[in-house]
Structure formats: C-alpha cells, structure tokens
Amino acid sequence: MIQTYRKDTKESLENMLRRFNRKVQQSGVILEAKQTQYFSKPISKIERRRKAIIRRERKAIKMQKIKLGQQ
C-alpha cells in the first residue's frame, strides 16, 4: 500500500509531512512492517507466562537496587 501526496499551492512542507505521517500511521503500514520484521517461533501460553514472570521479577530487583542506590 503506497501513500502518495501532492503539496497544495499554499501548503507548507511541514504541514504536508504531518498530513502524510498521520495517514501512514492510520493505515497501519508501519505497525505491520514492524511485526513482520523478525520471525519468532510460536510459543505456548505457559511458556509466555513463565517468561513474563521472570521479566517482572528482574524488573522488581532492578527497581529495588535503584531505590537503595546500588546501581
């Protein structure tokens, strides 16, 4: 899906870019490109939960160290 725009006679370049960026954002082209950028193997729900728990624990430890001024 290609987005093309022409500049109006009295429109500034910044306004045209803003209009273009808004349309691209709304169309979802960038989101789709980012999602397909890397392939990840499908993992089970249990494995996803396990990894999320580990991430939360690591973040809590890191925040605790920051509060104590150790990092």
CHARMM internal coordinates of N, CA and C (Angstrom, degrees):
IC EDIT
DIST 1 N 1 CA 1.4352
DIST 1 CA 1 C 1.5260
ANGL 1 N 1 CA 1 C 108.18
DIST 1 C 2 N 1.2994
ANGL 1 CA 1 C 2 N 117.75
DIHE 1 N 1 CA 1 C 2 N 110.01
DIST 2 N 2 CA 1.4543
ANGL 1 C 2 N 2 CA 122.76
DIHE 1 CA 1 C 2 N 2 CA -178.00
DIST 2 CA 2 C 1.5216
ANGL 2 N 2 CA 2 C 109.29
DIHE 1 C 2 N 2 CA 2 C -99.35
DIST 2 C 3 N 1.3297
ANGL 2 CA 2 C 3 N 114.32
DIHE 2 N 2 CA 2 C 3 N 130.16
DIST 3 N 3 CA 1.4611
ANGL 2 C 3 N 3 CA 120.26
DIHE 2 CA 2 C 3 N 3 CA 177.51
DIST 3 CA 3 C 1.5208
ANGL 3 N 3 CA 3 C 108.35
DIHE 2 C 3 N 3 CA 3 C -99.14
DIST 3 C 4 N 1.3122
ANGL 3 CA 3 C 4 N 117.83
DIHE 3 N 3 CA 3 C 4 N 122.52
DIST 4 N 4 CA 1.4603
ANGL 3 C 4 N 4 CA 121.03
DIHE 3 CA 3 C 4 N 4 CA 177.32
DIST 4 CA 4 C 1.5219
ANGL 4 N 4 CA 4 C 108.90
DIHE 3 C 4 N 4 CA 4 C -124.44
DIST 4 C 5 N 1.3334
ANGL 4 CA 4 C 5 N 115.19
DIHE 4 N 4 CA 4 C 5 N 142.73
DIST 5 N 5 CA 1.4526
ANGL 4 C 5 N 5 CA 120.71
DIHE 4 CA 4 C 5 N 5 CA 179.88
DIST 5 CA 5 C 1.5158
ANGL 5 N 5 CA 5 C 109.40
DIHE 4 C 5 N 5 CA 5 C -140.68
DIST 5 C 6 N 1.2978
ANGL 5 CA 5 C 6 N 115.24
DIHE 5 N 5 CA 5 C 6 N 146.51
DIST 6 N 6 CA 1.4529
ANGL 5 C 6 N 6 CA 121.08
DIHE 5 CA 5 C 6 N 6 CA 174.42
DIST 6 CA 6 C 1.5272
ANGL 6 N 6 CA 6 C 107.64
DIHE 5 C 6 N 6 CA 6 C -112.50
DIST 6 C 7 N 1.3053
ANGL 6 CA 6 C 7 N 114.12
DIHE 6 N 6 CA 6 C 7 N 144.02
DIST 7 N 7 CA 1.4522
ANGL 6 C 7 N 7 CA 119.86
DIHE 6 CA 6 C 7 N 7 CA -179.43
DIST 7 CA 7 C 1.5267
ANGL 7 N 7 CA 7 C 109.48
DIHE 6 C 7 N 7 CA 7 C -77.31
DIST 7 C 8 N 1.3385
ANGL 7 CA 7 C 8 N 115.98
DIHE 7 N 7 CA 7 C 8 N 130.67
DIST 8 N 8 CA 1.4635
ANGL 7 C 8 N 8 CA 119.60
DIHE 7 CA 7 C 8 N 8 CA 174.71
DIST 8 CA 8 C 1.5259
ANGL 8 N 8 CA 8 C 109.03
DIHE 7 C 8 N 8 CA 8 C -69.19
DIST 8 C 9 N 1.3141
ANGL 8 CA 8 C 9 N 116.35
DIHE 8 N 8 CA 8 C 9 N 165.93
DIST 9 N 9 CA 1.4668
ANGL 8 C 9 N 9 CA 120.27
DIHE 8 CA 8 C 9 N 9 CA -174.87
DIST 9 CA 9 C 1.5209
ANGL 9 N 9 CA 9 C 112.76
DIHE 8 C 9 N 9 CA 9 C -62.63
DIST 9 C 10 N 1.3320
ANGL 9 CA 9 C 10 N 118.03
DIHE 9 N 9 CA 9 C 10 N -41.65
DIST 10 N 10 CA 1.4628
ANGL 9 C 10 N 10 CA 120.76
DIHE 9 CA 9 C 10 N 10 CA -176.41
DIST 10 CA 10 C 1.5293
ANGL 10 N 10 CA 10 C 112.79
DIHE 9 C 10 N 10 CA 10 C -105.83
DIST 10 C 11 N 1.3094
ANGL 10 CA 10 C 11 N 116.84
DIHE 10 N 10 CA 10 C 11 N 10.73
DIST 11 N 11 CA 1.4602
ANGL 10 C 11 N 11 CA 120.22
DIHE 10 CA 10 C 11 N 11 CA -176.77
DIST 11 CA 11 C 1.5306
ANGL 11 N 11 CA 11 C 110.51
DIHE 10 C 11 N 11 CA 11 C -87.51
DIST 11 C 12 N 1.3187
ANGL 11 CA 11 C 12 N 115.91
DIHE 11 N 11 CA 11 C 12 N 137.15
DIST 12 N 12 CA 1.4603
ANGL 11 C 12 N 12 CA 119.17
DIHE 11 CA 11 C 12 N 12 CA 178.45
DIST 12 CA 12 C 1.5252
ANGL 12 N 12 CA 12 C 110.04
DIHE 11 C 12 N 12 CA 12 C -79.60
DIST 12 C 13 N 1.3054
ANGL 12 CA 12 C 13 N 115.56
DIHE 12 N 12 CA 12 C 13 N 162.34
DIST 13 N 13 CA 1.4616
ANGL 12 C 13 N 13 CA 121.14
DIHE 12 CA 12 C 13 N 13 CA -179.20
DIST 13 CA 13 C 1.5283
ANGL 13 N 13 CA 13 C 110.93
DIHE 12 C 13 N 13 CA 13 C -63.94
DIST 13 C 14 N 1.3356
ANGL 13 CA 13 C 14 N 116.49
DIHE 13 N 13 CA 13 C 14 N -38.55
DIST 14 N 14 CA 1.4626
ANGL 13 C 14 N 14 CA 120.44
DIHE 13 CA 13 C 14 N 14 CA 179.68
DIST 14 CA 14 C 1.5230
ANGL 14 N 14 CA 14 C 111.48
DIHE 13 C 14 N 14 CA 14 C -62.27
DIST 14 C 15 N 1.3456
ANGL 14 CA 14 C 15 N 116.77
DIHE 14 N 14 CA 14 C 15 N -41.56
DIST 15 N 15 CA 1.4616
ANGL 14 C 15 N 15 CA 120.31
DIHE 14 CA 14 C 15 N 15 CA 179.37
DIST 15 CA 15 C 1.5187
ANGL 15 N 15 CA 15 C 111.24
DIHE 14 C 15 N 15 CA 15 C -66.25
DIST 15 C 16 N 1.3305
ANGL 15 CA 15 C 16 N 116.58
DIHE 15 N 15 CA 15 C 16 N -39.27
DIST 16 N 16 CA 1.4600
ANGL 15 C 16 N 16 CA 119.56
DIHE 15 CA 15 C 16 N 16 CA 178.63
DIST 16 CA 16 C 1.5272
ANGL 16 N 16 CA 16 C 110.43
DIHE 15 C 16 N 16 CA 16 C -64.89
DIST 16 C 17 N 1.3362
ANGL 16 CA 16 C 17 N 117.42
DIHE 16 N 16 CA 16 C 17 N -42.61
DIST 17 N 17 CA 1.4577
ANGL 16 C 17 N 17 CA 120.65
DIHE 16 CA 16 C 17 N 17 CA 178.50
DIST 17 CA 17 C 1.5316
ANGL 17 N 17 CA 17 C 111.42
DIHE 16 C 17 N 17 CA 17 C -63.86
DIST 17 C 18 N 1.3273
ANGL 17 CA 17 C 18 N 115.84
DIHE 17 N 17 CA 17 C 18 N -40.63
DIST 18 N 18 CA 1.4618
ANGL 17 C 18 N 18 CA 120.29
DIHE 17 CA 17 C 18 N 18 CA 178.69
DIST 18 CA 18 C 1.5300
ANGL 18 N 18 CA 18 C 110.56
DIHE 17 C 18 N 18 CA 18 C -62.28
DIST 18 C 19 N 1.3200
ANGL 18 CA 18 C 19 N 116.09
DIHE 18 N 18 CA 18 C 19 N -43.07
DIST 19 N 19 CA 1.4657
ANGL 18 C 19 N 19 CA 121.57
DIHE 18 CA 18 C 19 N 19 CA 179.14
DIST 19 CA 19 C 1.5370
ANGL 19 N 19 CA 19 C 110.51
DIHE 18 C 19 N 19 CA 19 C -64.19
DIST 19 C 20 N 1.3331
ANGL 19 CA 19 C 20 N 116.02
DIHE 19 N 19 CA 19 C 20 N -43.88
DIST 20 N 20 CA 1.4588
ANGL 19 C 20 N 20 CA 121.17
DIHE 19 CA 19 C 20 N 20 CA 179.21
DIST 20 CA 20 C 1.5302
ANGL 20 N 20 CA 20 C 110.96
DIHE 19 C 20 N 20 CA 20 C -63.04
DIST 20 C 21 N 1.3267
ANGL 20 CA 20 C 21 N 116.70
DIHE 20 N 20 CA 20 C 21 N -47.19
DIST 21 N 21 CA 1.4655
ANGL 20 C 21 N 21 CA 120.47
DIHE 20 CA 20 C 21 N 21 CA -179.04
DIST 21 CA 21 C 1.5177
ANGL 21 N 21 CA 21 C 111.44
DIHE 20 C 21 N 21 CA 21 C -62.01
DIST 21 C 22 N 1.3134
ANGL 21 CA 21 C 22 N 117.65
DIHE 21 N 21 CA 21 C 22 N -38.87
DIST 22 N 22 CA 1.4598
ANGL 21 C 22 N 22 CA 121.34
DIHE 21 CA 21 C 22 N 22 CA 179.45
DIST 22 CA 22 C 1.5274
ANGL 22 N 22 CA 22 C 110.97
DIHE 21 C 22 N 22 CA 22 C -64.20
DIST 22 C 23 N 1.3364
ANGL 22 CA 22 C 23 N 116.96
DIHE 22 N 22 CA 22 C 23 N -43.10
DIST 23 N 23 CA 1.4664
ANGL 22 C 23 N 23 CA 120.49
DIHE 22 CA 22 C 23 N 23 CA 179.97
DIST 23 CA 23 C 1.5304
ANGL 23 N 23 CA 23 C 111.18
DIHE 22 C 23 N 23 CA 23 C -66.27
DIST 23 C 24 N 1.3270
ANGL 23 CA 23 C 24 N 116.61
DIHE 23 N 23 CA 23 C 24 N -41.27
DIST 24 N 24 CA 1.4689
ANGL 23 C 24 N 24 CA 119.99
DIHE 23 CA 23 C 24 N 24 CA 178.71
DIST 24 CA 24 C 1.5223
ANGL 24 N 24 CA 24 C 109.93
DIHE 23 C 24 N 24 CA 24 C -63.94
DIST 24 C 25 N 1.3232
ANGL 24 CA 24 C 25 N 116.73
DIHE 24 N 24 CA 24 C 25 N -42.72
DIST 25 N 25 CA 1.4623
ANGL 24 C 25 N 25 CA 121.37
DIHE 24 CA 24 C 25 N 25 CA 178.73
DIST 25 CA 25 C 1.5295
ANGL 25 N 25 CA 25 C 111.03
DIHE 24 C 25 N 25 CA 25 C -61.22
DIST 25 C 26 N 1.3209
ANGL 25 CA 25 C 26 N 116.99
DIHE 25 N 25 CA 25 C 26 N -43.74
DIST 26 N 26 CA 1.4612
ANGL 25 C 26 N 26 CA 121.42
DIHE 25 CA 25 C 26 N 26 CA -178.77
DIST 26 CA 26 C 1.5226
ANGL 26 N 26 CA 26 C 112.03
DIHE 25 C 26 N 26 CA 26 C -68.87
DIST 26 C 27 N 1.3255
ANGL 26 CA 26 C 27 N 117.31
DIHE 26 N 26 CA 26 C 27 N -31.29
DIST 27 N 27 CA 1.4635
ANGL 26 C 27 N 27 CA 119.62
DIHE 26 CA 26 C 27 N 27 CA -178.52
DIST 27 CA 27 C 1.5212
ANGL 27 N 27 CA 27 C 112.03
DIHE 26 C 27 N 27 CA 27 C -74.08
DIST 27 C 28 N 1.3366
ANGL 27 CA 27 C 28 N 117.91
DIHE 27 N 27 CA 27 C 28 N -20.97
DIST 28 N 28 CA 1.4563
ANGL 27 C 28 N 28 CA 121.13
DIHE 27 CA 27 C 28 N 28 CA 177.57
DIST 28 CA 28 C 1.5197
ANGL 28 N 28 CA 28 C 113.97
DIHE 27 C 28 N 28 CA 28 C 83.54
DIST 28 C 29 N 1.3144
ANGL 28 CA 28 C 29 N 118.35
DIHE 28 N 28 CA 28 C 29 N 14.82
DIST 29 N 29 CA 1.4603
ANGL 28 C 29 N 29 CA 122.01
DIHE 28 CA 28 C 29 N 29 CA -178.42
DIST 29 CA 29 C 1.5291
ANGL 29 N 29 CA 29 C 110.53
DIHE 28 C 29 N 29 CA 29 C -64.79
DIST 29 C 30 N 1.3241
ANGL 29 CA 29 C 30 N 116.74
DIHE 29 N 29 CA 29 C 30 N -45.02
DIST 30 N 30 CA 1.4630
ANGL 29 C 30 N 30 CA 120.67
DIHE 29 CA 29 C 30 N 30 CA -177.22
DIST 30 CA 30 C 1.5270
ANGL 30 N 30 CA 30 C 109.91
DIHE 29 C 30 N 30 CA 30 C -66.88
DIST 30 C 31 N 1.3096
ANGL 30 CA 30 C 31 N 117.54
DIHE 30 N 30 CA 30 C 31 N -42.59
DIST 31 N 31 CA 1.4566
ANGL 30 C 31 N 31 CA 121.58
DIHE 30 CA 30 C 31 N 31 CA 179.15
DIST 31 CA 31 C 1.5210
ANGL 31 N 31 CA 31 C 110.96
DIHE 30 C 31 N 31 CA 31 C -60.57
DIST 31 C 32 N 1.3050
ANGL 31 CA 31 C 32 N 116.63
DIHE 31 N 31 CA 31 C 32 N -43.86
DIST 32 N 32 CA 1.4657
ANGL 31 C 32 N 32 CA 120.97
DIHE 31 CA 31 C 32 N 32 CA 179.11
DIST 32 CA 32 C 1.5276
ANGL 32 N 32 CA 32 C 111.17
DIHE 31 C 32 N 32 CA 32 C -64.46
DIST 32 C 33 N 1.3153
ANGL 32 CA 32 C 33 N 117.16
DIHE 32 N 32 CA 32 C 33 N -40.63
DIST 33 N 33 CA 1.4675
ANGL 32 C 33 N 33 CA 120.91
DIHE 32 CA 32 C 33 N 33 CA 179.58
DIST 33 CA 33 C 1.5199
ANGL 33 N 33 CA 33 C 110.94
DIHE 32 C 33 N 33 CA 33 C -64.97
DIST 33 C 34 N 1.3274
ANGL 33 CA 33 C 34 N 117.12
DIHE 33 N 33 CA 33 C 34 N -40.69
DIST 34 N 34 CA 1.4574
ANGL 33 C 34 N 34 CA 120.49
DIHE 33 CA 33 C 34 N 34 CA 179.42
DIST 34 CA 34 C 1.5247
ANGL 34 N 34 CA 34 C 111.39
DIHE 33 C 34 N 34 CA 34 C -66.69
DIST 34 C 35 N 1.3257
ANGL 34 CA 34 C 35 N 117.18
DIHE 34 N 34 CA 34 C 35 N -37.10
DIST 35 N 35 CA 1.4544
ANGL 34 C 35 N 35 CA 120.30
DIHE 34 CA 34 C 35 N 35 CA -179.34
DIST 35 CA 35 C 1.5201
ANGL 35 N 35 CA 35 C 112.04
DIHE 34 C 35 N 35 CA 35 C -68.89
DIST 35 C 36 N 1.3189
ANGL 35 CA 35 C 36 N 117.64
DIHE 35 N 35 CA 35 C 36 N -33.62
DIST 36 N 36 CA 1.4551
ANGL 35 C 36 N 36 CA 120.56
DIHE 35 CA 35 C 36 N 36 CA -178.54
DIST 36 CA 36 C 1.5214
ANGL 36 N 36 CA 36 C 112.49
DIHE 35 C 36 N 36 CA 36 C -93.89
DIST 36 C 37 N 1.3292
ANGL 36 CA 36 C 37 N 117.93
DIHE 36 N 36 CA 36 C 37 N 4.20
DIST 37 N 37 CA 1.4537
ANGL 36 C 37 N 37 CA 121.08
DIHE 36 CA 36 C 37 N 37 CA -177.09
DIST 37 CA 37 C 1.5315
ANGL 37 N 37 CA 37 C 110.96
DIHE 36 C 37 N 37 CA 37 C -66.65
DIST 37 C 38 N 1.3067
ANGL 37 CA 37 C 38 N 117.68
DIHE 37 N 37 CA 37 C 38 N -41.27
DIST 38 N 38 CA 1.4525
ANGL 37 C 38 N 38 CA 122.00
DIHE 37 CA 37 C 38 N 38 CA -178.72
DIST 38 CA 38 C 1.5175
ANGL 38 N 38 CA 38 C 109.45
DIHE 37 C 38 N 38 CA 38 C -122.84
DIST 38 C 39 N 1.3180
ANGL 38 CA 38 C 39 N 115.51
DIHE 38 N 38 CA 38 C 39 N 142.06
DIST 39 N 39 CA 1.4606
ANGL 38 C 39 N 39 CA 119.73
DIHE 38 CA 38 C 39 N 39 CA 176.66
DIST 39 CA 39 C 1.5103
ANGL 39 N 39 CA 39 C 108.34
DIHE 38 C 39 N 39 CA 39 C -93.99
DIST 39 C 40 N 1.2998
ANGL 39 CA 39 C 40 N 116.96
DIHE 39 N 39 CA 39 C 40 N 131.63
DIST 40 N 40 CA 1.4562
ANGL 39 C 40 N 40 CA 120.65
DIHE 39 CA 39 C 40 N 40 CA 175.10
DIST 40 CA 40 C 1.5234
ANGL 40 N 40 CA 40 C 108.42
DIHE 39 C 40 N 40 CA 40 C -126.15
DIST 40 C 41 N 1.2945
ANGL 40 CA 40 C 41 N 114.29
DIHE 40 N 40 CA 40 C 41 N 137.07
DIST 41 N 41 CA 1.4528
ANGL 40 C 41 N 41 CA 119.01
DIHE 40 CA 40 C 41 N 41 CA -179.54
DIST 41 CA 41 C 1.5264
ANGL 41 N 41 CA 41 C 109.06
DIHE 40 C 41 N 41 CA 41 C -66.66
DIST 41 C 42 N 1.3196
ANGL 41 CA 41 C 42 N 117.74
DIHE 41 N 41 CA 41 C 42 N 142.04
DIST 42 N 42 CA 1.4517
ANGL 41 C 42 N 42 CA 119.32
DIHE 41 CA 41 C 42 N 42 CA 176.77
DIST 42 CA 42 C 1.5297
ANGL 42 N 42 CA 42 C 109.99
DIHE 41 C 42 N 42 CA 42 C -68.43
DIST 42 C 43 N 1.3337
ANGL 42 CA 42 C 43 N 116.22
DIHE 42 N 42 CA 42 C 43 N 130.53
DIST 43 N 43 CA 1.4591
ANGL 42 C 43 N 43 CA 119.80
DIHE 42 CA 42 C 43 N 43 CA 179.76
DIST 43 CA 43 C 1.5188
ANGL 43 N 43 CA 43 C 108.94
DIHE 42 C 43 N 43 CA 43 C -115.95
DIST 43 C 44 N 1.3068
ANGL 43 CA 43 C 44 N 114.59
DIHE 43 N 43 CA 43 C 44 N 160.39
DIST 44 N 44 CA 1.4564
ANGL 43 C 44 N 44 CA 119.41
DIHE 43 CA 43 C 44 N 44 CA -176.07
DIST 44 CA 44 C 1.5303
ANGL 44 N 44 CA 44 C 110.81
DIHE 43 C 44 N 44 CA 44 C -73.37
DIST 44 C 45 N 1.3022
ANGL 44 CA 44 C 45 N 114.86
DIHE 44 N 44 CA 44 C 45 N 163.32
DIST 45 N 45 CA 1.4578
ANGL 44 C 45 N 45 CA 121.52
DIHE 44 CA 44 C 45 N 45 CA -179.31
DIST 45 CA 45 C 1.5303
ANGL 45 N 45 CA 45 C 110.33
DIHE 44 C 45 N 45 CA 45 C -63.77
DIST 45 C 46 N 1.3141
ANGL 45 CA 45 C 46 N 116.26
DIHE 45 N 45 CA 45 C 46 N -38.87
DIST 46 N 46 CA 1.4642
ANGL 45 C 46 N 46 CA 121.20
DIHE 45 CA 45 C 46 N 46 CA -179.26
DIST 46 CA 46 C 1.5282
ANGL 46 N 46 CA 46 C 109.89
DIHE 45 C 46 N 46 CA 46 C -64.31
DIST 46 C 47 N 1.3318
ANGL 46 CA 46 C 47 N 116.45
DIHE 46 N 46 CA 46 C 47 N -44.23
DIST 47 N 47 CA 1.4607
ANGL 46 C 47 N 47 CA 120.75
DIHE 46 CA 46 C 47 N 47 CA -179.81
DIST 47 CA 47 C 1.5333
ANGL 47 N 47 CA 47 C 110.85
DIHE 46 C 47 N 47 CA 47 C -64.71
DIST 47 C 48 N 1.3277
ANGL 47 CA 47 C 48 N 117.65
DIHE 47 N 47 CA 47 C 48 N -39.71
DIST 48 N 48 CA 1.4624
ANGL 47 C 48 N 48 CA 121.27
DIHE 47 CA 47 C 48 N 48 CA 177.14
DIST 48 CA 48 C 1.5182
ANGL 48 N 48 CA 48 C 111.05
DIHE 47 C 48 N 48 CA 48 C -61.33
DIST 48 C 49 N 1.3349
ANGL 48 CA 48 C 49 N 116.28
DIHE 48 N 48 CA 48 C 49 N -43.29
DIST 49 N 49 CA 1.4662
ANGL 48 C 49 N 49 CA 120.48
DIHE 48 CA 48 C 49 N 49 CA 179.16
DIST 49 CA 49 C 1.5230
ANGL 49 N 49 CA 49 C 110.81
DIHE 48 C 49 N 49 CA 49 C -64.45
DIST 49 C 50 N 1.3291
ANGL 49 CA 49 C 50 N 116.70
DIHE 49 N 49 CA 49 C 50 N -42.11
DIST 50 N 50 CA 1.4597
ANGL 49 C 50 N 50 CA 121.77
DIHE 49 CA 49 C 50 N 50 CA -179.70
DIST 50 CA 50 C 1.5380
ANGL 50 N 50 CA 50 C 110.45
DIHE 49 C 50 N 50 CA 50 C -60.54
DIST 50 C 51 N 1.3356
ANGL 50 CA 50 C 51 N 116.25
DIHE 50 N 50 CA 50 C 51 N -44.05
DIST 51 N 51 CA 1.4558
ANGL 50 C 51 N 51 CA 120.15
DIHE 50 CA 50 C 51 N 51 CA 179.45
DIST 51 CA 51 C 1.5263
ANGL 51 N 51 CA 51 C 111.33
DIHE 50 C 51 N 51 CA 51 C -66.79
DIST 51 C 52 N 1.3292
ANGL 51 CA 51 C 52 N 117.12
DIHE 51 N 51 CA 51 C 52 N -36.93
DIST 52 N 52 CA 1.4663
ANGL 51 C 52 N 52 CA 121.09
DIHE 51 CA 51 C 52 N 52 CA 179.14
DIST 52 CA 52 C 1.5308
ANGL 52 N 52 CA 52 C 110.49
DIHE 51 C 52 N 52 CA 52 C -65.07
DIST 52 C 53 N 1.3204
ANGL 52 CA 52 C 53 N 116.90
DIHE 52 N 52 CA 52 C 53 N -39.49
DIST 53 N 53 CA 1.4644
ANGL 52 C 53 N 53 CA 120.96
DIHE 52 CA 52 C 53 N 53 CA 178.74
DIST 53 CA 53 C 1.5216
ANGL 53 N 53 CA 53 C 110.21
DIHE 52 C 53 N 53 CA 53 C -63.75
DIST 53 C 54 N 1.3212
ANGL 53 CA 53 C 54 N 116.52
DIHE 53 N 53 CA 53 C 54 N -43.54
DIST 54 N 54 CA 1.4680
ANGL 53 C 54 N 54 CA 120.75
DIHE 53 CA 53 C 54 N 54 CA 178.85
DIST 54 CA 54 C 1.5206
ANGL 54 N 54 CA 54 C 110.53
DIHE 53 C 54 N 54 CA 54 C -62.20
DIST 54 C 55 N 1.3526
ANGL 54 CA 54 C 55 N 116.94
DIHE 54 N 54 CA 54 C 55 N -43.27
DIST 55 N 55 CA 1.4663
ANGL 54 C 55 N 55 CA 120.35
DIHE 54 CA 54 C 55 N 55 CA 178.58
DIST 55 CA 55 C 1.5217
ANGL 55 N 55 CA 55 C 111.42
DIHE 54 C 55 N 55 CA 55 C -60.12
DIST 55 C 56 N 1.3362
ANGL 55 CA 55 C 56 N 116.13
DIHE 55 N 55 CA 55 C 56 N -44.82
DIST 56 N 56 CA 1.4652
ANGL 55 C 56 N 56 CA 120.27
DIHE 55 CA 55 C 56 N 56 CA -179.89
DIST 56 CA 56 C 1.5221
ANGL 56 N 56 CA 56 C 111.44
DIHE 55 C 56 N 56 CA 56 C -62.18
DIST 56 C 57 N 1.3479
ANGL 56 CA 56 C 57 N 116.52
DIHE 56 N 56 CA 56 C 57 N -41.93
DIST 57 N 57 CA 1.4587
ANGL 56 C 57 N 57 CA 120.05
DIHE 56 CA 56 C 57 N 57 CA 179.86
DIST 57 CA 57 C 1.5230
ANGL 57 N 57 CA 57 C 111.20
DIHE 56 C 57 N 57 CA 57 C -64.11
DIST 57 C 58 N 1.3374
ANGL 57 CA 57 C 58 N 116.73
DIHE 57 N 57 CA 57 C 58 N -43.70
DIST 58 N 58 CA 1.4643
ANGL 57 C 58 N 58 CA 120.17
DIHE 57 CA 57 C 58 N 58 CA 178.91
DIST 58 CA 58 C 1.5241
ANGL 58 N 58 CA 58 C 111.24
DIHE 57 C 58 N 58 CA 58 C -62.60
DIST 58 C 59 N 1.3277
ANGL 58 CA 58 C 59 N 116.30
DIHE 58 N 58 CA 58 C 59 N -40.37
DIST 59 N 59 CA 1.4544
ANGL 58 C 59 N 59 CA 119.96
DIHE 58 CA 58 C 59 N 59 CA 179.70
DIST 59 CA 59 C 1.5275
ANGL 59 N 59 CA 59 C 110.80
DIHE 58 C 59 N 59 CA 59 C -65.90
DIST 59 C 60 N 1.3309
ANGL 59 CA 59 C 60 N 117.02
DIHE 59 N 59 CA 59 C 60 N -39.41
DIST 60 N 60 CA 1.4617
ANGL 59 C 60 N 60 CA 120.77
DIHE 59 CA 59 C 60 N 60 CA 179.03
DIST 60 CA 60 C 1.5212
ANGL 60 N 60 CA 60 C 110.73
DIHE 59 C 60 N 60 CA 60 C -64.10
DIST 60 C 61 N 1.3296
ANGL 60 CA 60 C 61 N 116.92
DIHE 60 N 60 CA 60 C 61 N -41.23
DIST 61 N 61 CA 1.4578
ANGL 60 C 61 N 61 CA 120.92
DIHE 60 CA 60 C 61 N 61 CA 178.41
DIST 61 CA 61 C 1.5275
ANGL 61 N 61 CA 61 C 110.09
DIHE 60 C 61 N 61 CA 61 C -64.00
DIST 61 C 62 N 1.3232
ANGL 61 CA 61 C 62 N 116.44
DIHE 61 N 61 CA 61 C 62 N -43.18
DIST 62 N 62 CA 1.4639
ANGL 61 C 62 N 62 CA 121.16
DIHE 61 CA 61 C 62 N 62 CA 179.92
DIST 62 CA 62 C 1.5265
ANGL 62 N 62 CA 62 C 111.04
DIHE 61 C 62 N 62 CA 62 C -63.06
DIST 62 C 63 N 1.3338
ANGL 62 CA 62 C 63 N 117.15
DIHE 62 N 62 CA 62 C 63 N -43.94
DIST 63 N 63 CA 1.4651
ANGL 62 C 63 N 63 CA 120.75
DIHE 62 CA 62 C 63 N 63 CA 179.33
DIST 63 CA 63 C 1.5281
ANGL 63 N 63 CA 63 C 111.07
DIHE 62 C 63 N 63 CA 63 C -65.03
DIST 63 C 64 N 1.3256
ANGL 63 CA 63 C 64 N 116.82
DIHE 63 N 63 CA 63 C 64 N -36.92
DIST 64 N 64 CA 1.4604
ANGL 63 C 64 N 64 CA 121.03
DIHE 63 CA 63 C 64 N 64 CA 178.52
DIST 64 CA 64 C 1.5244
ANGL 64 N 64 CA 64 C 110.16
DIHE 63 C 64 N 64 CA 64 C -64.23
DIST 64 C 65 N 1.3350
ANGL 64 CA 64 C 65 N 116.93
DIHE 64 N 64 CA 64 C 65 N -41.56
DIST 65 N 65 CA 1.4572
ANGL 64 C 65 N 65 CA 120.68
DIHE 64 CA 64 C 65 N 65 CA 178.04
DIST 65 CA 65 C 1.5279
ANGL 65 N 65 CA 65 C 111.07
DIHE 64 C 65 N 65 CA 65 C -65.06
DIST 65 C 66 N 1.3132
ANGL 65 CA 65 C 66 N 116.79
DIHE 65 N 65 CA 65 C 66 N -39.56
DIST 66 N 66 CA 1.4637
ANGL 65 C 66 N 66 CA 120.41
DIHE 65 CA 65 C 66 N 66 CA 178.55
DIST 66 CA 66 C 1.5259
ANGL 66 N 66 CA 66 C 110.06
DIHE 65 C 66 N 66 CA 66 C -63.84
DIST 66 C 67 N 1.3291
ANGL 66 CA 66 C 67 N 117.73
DIHE 66 N 66 CA 66 C 67 N -40.64
DIST 67 N 67 CA 1.4608
ANGL 66 C 67 N 67 CA 120.76
DIHE 66 CA 66 C 67 N 67 CA 179.36
DIST 67 CA 67 C 1.5333
ANGL 67 N 67 CA 67 C 111.63
DIHE 66 C 67 N 67 CA 67 C -65.02
DIST 67 C 68 N 1.3296
ANGL 67 CA 67 C 68 N 115.38
DIHE 67 N 67 CA 67 C 68 N -34.72
DIST 68 N 68 CA 1.4627
ANGL 67 C 68 N 68 CA 119.10
DIHE 67 CA 67 C 68 N 68 CA 179.99
DIST 68 CA 68 C 1.5232
ANGL 68 N 68 CA 68 C 111.69
DIHE 67 C 68 N 68 CA 68 C -83.27
DIST 68 C 69 N 1.3202
ANGL 68 CA 68 C 69 N 117.28
DIHE 68 N 68 CA 68 C 69 N -7.70
DIST 69 N 69 CA 1.4507
ANGL 68 C 69 N 69 CA 121.27
DIHE 68 CA 68 C 69 N 69 CA 178.88
DIST 69 CA 69 C 1.5023
ANGL 69 N 69 CA 69 C 113.67
DIHE 68 C 69 N 69 CA 69 C 77.83
DIST 69 C 70 N 1.2958
ANGL 69 CA 69 C 70 N 118.33
DIHE 69 N 69 CA 69 C 70 N 25.89
DIST 70 N 70 CA 1.4603
ANGL 69 C 70 N 70 CA 122.20
DIHE 69 CA 69 C 70 N 70 CA -178.46
DIST 70 CA 70 C 1.5149
ANGL 70 N 70 CA 70 C 112.65
DIHE 69 C 70 N 70 CA 70 C -91.99
DIST 70 C 71 N 1.2923
ANGL 70 CA 70 C 71 N 118.32
DIHE 70 N 70 CA 70 C 71 N -4.69
DIST 71 N 71 CA 1.4665
ANGL 70 C 71 N 71 CA 118.66
DIHE 70 CA 70 C 71 N 71 CA -175.90
DIST 71 CA 71 C 1.4699
ANGL 71 N 71 CA 71 C 113.32
DIHE 70 C 71 N 71 CA 71 C -123.36
END
COOR INIT
IC SEED 1 N 1 CA 1 C
IC BUILD
